[in-house]
């Protein structure tokens, strides 16, 4: 193998090593945002797998006569910390797109590394590249699924932080049209659940629907949403009523009789899980998860609903 081939391999291996250290730190920061225990375990395993890959990359660098960058892990932590702080001022989907960009760069560099290894006839690095390609392809698809879940209205595998929820709600509120739409309210619902300022802003915007709805919203969130829906529907404001119903659905304040599964409140965990698996509309899955999290909060049911929504999201974006 020529000196030029070795230099190219070392350059890519070092770049991938630095990015992998950042990937590990980001996976660890995402653990706190996991919606279910299964997702939390997956993220913890991703971080552990990343550390295993760094060891393999460092070994490959040494075998090529190079030296791993000893400050790489520290750079990775710093980069992840900066990213974490910066994304708090960004909507949730933008933070996920940033994660996806990092994973996609790792995937493309791994593919390039494989091509270099084939050209250099280095079977060890080629095998390592195959391992990296497999890992990053899976992570890219997982993040694409989470983004699709977010686009479909959730519940996404990862939760927004309170600041992300407030930021996203503020951005959307500024652009909210005079006539509310179901989609507009759906995408501000998470703020209703976790942030007072975002809810206050929604109350202010409610004045554009009707004065009655505004006064009702100010009194009590849960009761207000139900009363406002009834009042606006009686006054002929169908679109506003539909939007408010969508907000009630996603905040889990529907009566159990309004859920898309008959006699849902009486179902055992096993029966509820089986029923959730038959749902095909993301909004129905969202309604069940929101109700569960607000009432019984049965982990198996929430996890099953999350899995069902992920399957729907993968079908939407063409991931098999």
Secondary structure, DSSP 8 states (H G I E B T S, - for coil): --HHHHHHHHHHHHHHHHHHHHHHHHHHHHGGGBSSHHHHHHHHHHHHHHHHHHHHHHHHHHHTT----TTHHHHHHHHHHHHHHHHTTS-HHHHHHHHHHHHHHHHHHHHHHHHHHHHHT-HHHHHHHHHHHHHHHHHHHHHHHHHHHHHTT---SB---HHHHHHHHHHHHHH--SS--HHHHHTTHHHHHH-HHHHHHHHHHHTTT-HHHHHHHHH-HHHHHHHHHHHHHHTT-HHHHHHHHHHHHHTT-S-GGGSSSTTGGG--HHHHHHHHTT---HHHHHHHHHHHHHTT--HHHHHHHHHHHHHHHHHHHT--
